């Protein structure tokens, strides 16, 4: 986040190195990308994952199998408003 401000940050709970929770926590602690829409898109559907995501600053928590279309819709709306 050294150049410009992100409009959208999209993470999964499980990443190759670390987790989406760590990304959200780092953003929250640094104060960077406060205005960005933060989306967690994952296969992990347990309520705890959603709760933790929101507590770490996620704007949306979506499940890949059923909600991927919502992410595409969100991106389209964001792009249209620019």
C-alpha positions in Angstrom: 0.0 0.0 0.0 2.8 2.4 -0.7 1.3 4.0 -3.8 -2.2 5.3 -3.8 -5.2 4.0 -1.9 -6.9 0.7 -2.7 -10.6 0.7 -3.5 -11.0 -3.0 -2.9 -9.0 -5.6 -1.0 -10.0 -9.2 -1.6 -8.5 -12.0 0.5 -9.2 -15.6 1.3 -8.9 -17.1 4.8 -6.3 -19.5 3.6 -3.3 -18.1 1.8 -0.2 -19.7 0.6 1.8 -17.8 3.2 -0.3 -16.8 6.2 -4.0 -16.0 6.3 -6.4 -13.4 5.2 -7.0 -12.7 8.9 -3.3 -11.7 9.2 -3.7 -9.4 6.2 -6.8 -7.7 7.7 -5.1 -7.4 11.1 -2.0 -5.8 9.6 -4.2 -3.3 7.7 -6.2 -2.6 10.8 -3.1 -2.0 12.9 -1.3 0.1 10.3 -4.3 2.3 9.6 -3.7 1.8 5.8 -6.6 1.4 3.4 -9.2 2.5 5.9 -11.5 3.6 3.1 -11.1 0.4 1.1 -13.8 -2.1 0.8 -12.4 -5.3 2.3 -13.8 -8.6 1.1 -13.1 -12.1 2.5 -14.1 -14.8 -0.1 -13.5 -18.3 1.2 -14.6 -21.9 1.4 -14.6 -21.7 5.2 -18.2 -21.1 6.2 -18.1 -21.4 10.0 -19.8 -18.5 11.7 -16.6 -17.8 13.7 -14.7 -17.0 10.4 -17.3 -14.4 9.5 -17.3 -12.9 12.9 -13.5 -12.7 13.0 -13.4 -11.2 9.5 -15.8 -8.5 10.5 -14.0 -7.8 13.8 -10.8 -7.3 11.8 -12.4 -4.8 9.5 -13.9 -6.8 6.6 -16.8 -5.1 4.9 -18.1 -8.4 3.4 -17.7 -12.1 4.1 -18.6 -14.3 1.2 -18.6 -18.1 0.7 -17.0 -19.1 -2.6 -19.5 -21.8 -3.6 -22.6 -19.7 -3.2 -21.6 -16.0 -3.1 -18.9 -15.5 -5.8 -21.4 -13.7 -8.0 -21.8 -11.1 -5.2 -18.1 -10.2 -5.5 -18.4 -9.8 -9.2 -21.5 -7.6 -8.7 -19.7 -5.5 -6.1 -16.7 -5.0 -8.4 -19.0 -4.0 -11.3 -20.8 -1.5 -9.1 -17.5 -0.1 -7.8 -16.1 0.3 -11.3 -19.3 1.9 -12.6 -19.1 4.5 -9.8 -15.6 5.6 -10.7 
